[in-house]
């Protein structure tokens, strides 16, 4: 195939238009062509790579604490190994391996977890003892080290060559790349997009914002069509290039390869061999954001530009690196690169559907665009061409941030993340920046009661209640084990729910309403589940075309022409898209998340607590719903349901009534409990959590949800795939495990072993205080889902014995306590 020239006739139509010509935009174009979509156009305002790509260091790690991002980065390295030959474009891609240094036992544990996550992906990560590090890196000092992680697939690539190779591959497949053609806006006409440029208009089906640090400005064009302000900030990242070092040149010549890329993650920098010198790149705590104040306005064009050097803030990091590798101090600095790097509020990119906007996608805000660019192009192309991705990519889904992620929040989180780029993400740690974005009227009272909080889509919920004298410092959470200062309080809270009555405010539930003629029929066609009748509530599951789990929602019919849905806080914009994607004429969609809060009152004494406070009929059965009742004199909806697996009710009322209802319930004898106790309680009942146990990595059948499928329905998304899987049998099935002897709860995607065979993975785990054991939910090879089967679970590099229990709840398997 030949490459079309940029000077060919201007294209007035295309199937997809990509805005932005960095590594990510070029990768998206390349992967669209690979998927057979050849009528695609990429617009670049300057030359390719003119943004963050041109000054990127080009490091290509596979390491990540996220399963999906590790997959994406692994794919990138595999693509880069073969890309040059495939498109006949030479690239400087050095697979040198890398060494990450550990200064603490906790860091070694993190590395051990990464080794475990990499194993089922075919990655050969290796833990090194301190005595083994010099075998791979002879110039290092070993003081203060506990060990290291070796990644043989790590390395570095020339970002410009990578981008040009991807662009060449896209052109060979028929795609067009228009350089010096800035997009200036968009409009929506007759169900299509029209992309405006200085050279003309292009009408297309799909449009992609891959504009790098211009993504927020491009995103503003979509605001009139349902979009939102892109959550991001731009940070200044500096790296230093040294003069050449004879000792490195001699060593490399002798062994025939470069030094491994060195990362001292506890000191927060990387050190890479660059020719015969070094490239040192710190992530400093005293970092700086740009283009956020009136005296530093956003430039209309920053192509191929850099910021002035600002080395003073790097002094500590440079000195630390010289102490670690003394050769670094033997030469001077030859060049300083200080360029803009975009950051989303959690440090992960935005890849996927643009929230609220039809046929618009994002592939932007990449902090590590070179390492992730190859995989990101694959993911983005799958979103467009298939409507879903091979791996569950919620970690990068743009809809994970909603209205709370304003400019101030995005800036605070970007500064925090940049300064802690290599930090360990402990399971009980809460990053403090951007707190209190959304608080309920009850927040202050809960705080007085000792509540410690964590954000759920920006909503502050109590996680546990501290007693006077408890250590609530941030430092106390820097452990993997469960026995922090919270443990005895969480135990007491779980036991209060088991033996008496507990109360928990679950603010921020996502709440939707479909109304109008045909609303029920429309919803019925979206889900394989049977919808409940008015006066009842039930769970509905939603599948994609492959039968995989998209989401779950609680359904509460109000009448034939009205139906309410409640779902996870973090699913607000995701599930809104599910419901309104193909909304028929006459059916309206409403988001009323802000209009109500929820108090869960649960435990064997819940009826005794509520009876004096409500005019509702508390004898109504499990899963019944009573609208328009009063609780403590406040109008409410009462739902007979409890995620804790005990007798209980959810009280849904106006947020301003929450404090009055909560006070009355506590005066009646209820004890406050938090989300961590609720997580323990739901584990014992086998209740699944969204984007942990329920994700597009698994099908409805594999996840043990067949009882929610109404096979009598003639059609629903995924029906054919699920029928085929039902006939063949799922390869993996959901099961509950108990794990013996581990002081830390099994992390997400912990490996399951049967002898020497890798047979599954944990999706969530917690200590079960009612059953006195660590409980895990897992996906296991189907033939091993036999109650009593013995396995091993790999937790931070150690294997612990585990017992399979099938999918029946460990606590109250017959639901007698729920139905009491």
Secondary structure as UniProt FT lines:
FT   TURN            6..7
FT   STRAND          13..19
FT   HELIX           23..34
FT   TURN            35..36
FT   STRAND          40..43
FT   TURN            48..51
FT   HELIX           52..55
FT   HELIX           67..87
FT   STRAND          93..94
FT   STRAND          98..102
FT   HELIX           105..119
FT   TURN            120..122
FT   STRAND          126..128
FT   HELIX           130..136
FT   TURN            138..139
FT   TURN            143..144
FT   STRAND          147..151
FT   TURN            152..153
FT   STRAND          156..157
FT   HELIX           159..172
FT   TURN            173..174
FT   STRAND          176..178
FT   TURN            179..180
FT   STRAND          183..189
FT   TURN            190..191
FT   STRAND          192..197
FT   TURN            198..199
FT   STRAND          200..209
FT   HELIX           212..214
FT   HELIX           215..219
FT   HELIX           220..225
FT   STRAND          233..242
FT   HELIX           246..255
FT   STRAND          261..264
FT   TURN            265..268
FT   STRAND          269..274
FT   TURN            275..276
FT   STRAND          277..282
FT   STRAND          289..290
FT   TURN            294..295
FT   TURN            303..304
FT   HELIX           311..314
FT   HELIX           315..324
FT   HELIX           326..330
FT   STRAND          333..343
FT   TURN            345..346
FT   STRAND          350..353
FT   TURN            355..356
FT   TURN            358..359
FT   STRAND          360..364
FT   HELIX           369..386
FT   HELIX           394..396
FT   HELIX           398..400
FT   TURN            403..404
FT   HELIX           407..419
FT   TURN            420..422
FT   TURN            427..428
FT   TURN            433..436
FT   TURN            441..442
FT   HELIX           443..448
FT   TURN            449..450
FT   STRAND          451..456
FT   TURN            457..458
FT   STRAND          459..465
FT   TURN            468..469
FT   HELIX           475..477
FT   TURN            485..486
FT   HELIX           487..499
FT   STRAND          502..505
FT   TURN            507..508
FT   STRAND          510..515
FT   TURN            517..518
FT   HELIX           519..526
FT   TURN            534..535
FT   STRAND          536..543
FT   TURN            545..546
FT   STRAND          548..559
FT   TURN            560..561
FT   STRAND          562..567
FT   HELIX           569..571
FT   HELIX           572..580
FT   TURN            581..582
FT   TURN            585..586
FT   STRAND          588..591
FT   HELIX           593..595
FT   STRAND          597..602
FT   TURN            604..605
FT   HELIX           606..611
FT   TURN            612..613
FT   TURN            618..619
FT   TURN            622..623
FT   STRAND          624..631
FT   TURN            632..633
FT   STRAND          634..639
FT   TURN            643..644
FT   STRAND          648..653
FT   HELIX           655..657
FT   HELIX           658..667
FT   TURN            668..669
FT   STRAND          671..672
FT   HELIX           675..684
FT   TURN            685..686
FT   TURN            691..693
FT   TURN            696..697
FT   TURN            700..704
FT   HELIX           706..708
FT   TURN            711..712
FT   TURN            717..718
FT   HELIX           719..728
FT   STRAND          732..739
FT   TURN            748..749
FT   STRAND          751..754
FT   TURN            755..756
FT   STRAND          757..768
FT   TURN            769..772
FT   STRAND          773..781
FT   HELIX           782..784
FT   TURN            787..788
FT   STRAND          790..795
FT   TURN            796..797
FT   STRAND          798..804
FT   TURN            806..807
FT   TURN            813..814
FT   TURN            816..819
//
